[in-house]
Amino acid sequence: MTDSAKHQGSRLIFLELSTHQVSLINKIQNITSISGIRSTTSLDKYLGFPILKRRLKRSDFHFVIEKMHTRLASWKSKLLKKPDRLALATTVLSSIPAYYMQINWLPKSICDNIDQVTRNFI
């Protein structure tokens, strides 16, 4: 396979950058080459919690409920007695939202959903 065939789908986009932007890019490349740490333009998640540049909305916390549901799906709740379900709910299920509440306040509606999921499991 020739080099032109390998890179046929590849494209480079050249933007007109100001001298300040070029200087900033050069500084970032210098720091990353010295430290060996990769640079990124988006933060995505930190310790499992999404980092957002805007005000948090209720929908930003649905992943906590989904995480609880995925944990519940792996358990055989029908085979557990009520005291066992209560022990699982108080230890494991309550620790999931508690971990995220260390970072941000959870909206009341999300807390209500967490309580509902826990009650339905018990």
C-alpha positions in Angstrom: 0.0 0.0 0.0 1.4 3.4 -1.0 1.7 6.3 1.4 -0.9 8.2 -0.6 -3.4 5.3 -0.3 -2.8 5.0 3.5 -3.5 8.7 4.1 -6.3 9.1 1.6 -8.9 9.5 4.4 -6.7 11.7 6.5 -7.2 15.4 6.4 -5.5 18.3 8.0 -7.3 21.5 8.8 -5.2 24.7 8.9 -6.7 27.6 10.8 -5.5 31.1 10.8 -4.1 31.7 14.3 -3.1 34.9 16.0 0.4 35.3 17.3 -1.0 35.0 20.9 -2.6 31.6 20.0 0.5 30.3 18.3 2.6 31.3 21.4 0.1 29.6 23.7 0.1 26.4 21.6 4.0 26.4 21.6 3.9 26.8 25.4 1.5 23.9 25.8 3.6 21.7 23.5 6.7 22.6 25.4 5.2 21.8 28.8 3.7 18.5 27.6 7.1 17.4 26.0 9.0 18.2 29.3 6.4 16.6 31.6 5.3 13.7 29.5 1.7 14.5 30.4 -0.8 14.7 27.5 -2.8 17.8 27.0 -6.5 18.0 26.3 -9.1 20.6 25.5 -12.0 18.9 27.4 -12.0 17.7 31.0 -14.8 15.1 30.5 -14.7 13.4 34.0 -12.8 13.8 37.2 -13.1 11.0 39.7 -16.2 9.7 37.8 -18.0 13.0 37.9 -18.5 15.1 34.7 -16.7 18.4 34.7 -19.0 21.0 33.0 -18.4 24.6 32.1 -21.9 25.6 32.6 -24.4 25.7 35.4 -25.5 22.2 36.5 -28.9 21.0 35.6 -31.1 18.1 36.9 -30.3 16.1 33.8 -26.6 16.2 34.6 -27.2 14.0 37.6 -29.1 11.2 35.9 -25.9 9.1 35.7 -26.1 8.6 39.5 -29.5 7.0 39.1 -28.3 4.9 36.2 -25.3 3.8 38.1 -27.6 2.6 40.9 -29.8 0.8 38.4 -26.8 -1.0 36.9 -25.6 -2.1 40.3 -29.1 -3.4 41.1 -29.3 -5.3 37.8 -26.4 -7.4 38.9 -28.0 -8.5 42.1 -30.6 -11.2 42.4 -33.0 -9.3 44.6 -35.8 -11.9 44.3 -33.4 -14.5 45.9 -32.5 -12.2 48.9 -34.5 -11.9 52.1 -35.6 -8.5 53.2 -32.9 -8.0 55.8 -30.3 -8.9 53.2 -31.8 -6.4 50.7 -31.8 -3.7 53.5 -28.2 -4.4 54.3 -27.2 -4.1 50.6 -29.3 -0.9 50.1 -27.8 0.8 53.2 -24.2 -0.1 52.4 -23.8 -0.2 48.7 -26.7 1.8 47.2 -26.3 4.7 49.7 -22.6 4.9 49.0 -23.1 5.7 45.3 -24.9 9.0 45.8 -22.8 9.8 48.9 -19.7 9.7 46.8 -21.0 12.2 44.3 -22.5 14.4 47.0 -18.9 15.1 48.2 -18.4 17.1 45.0 -21.7 18.8 44.4 -25.1 19.2 45.9 -27.7 16.9 44.3 -31.0 18.4 43.4 -34.0 17.5 45.5 -35.6 15.6 42.6 -32.5 13.4 42.1 -32.5 12.7 45.9 -36.2 11.7 45.6 -35.4 9.4 42.7 -32.5 7.8 44.7 -34.9 7.2 47.6 -37.5 5.7 45.3 -34.9 3.4 43.7 -33.8 2.2 47.2 -37.4 1.7 48.4 -38.3 -0.3 45.3 -35.3 -2.5 45.9 -36.1 -3.1 49.5 
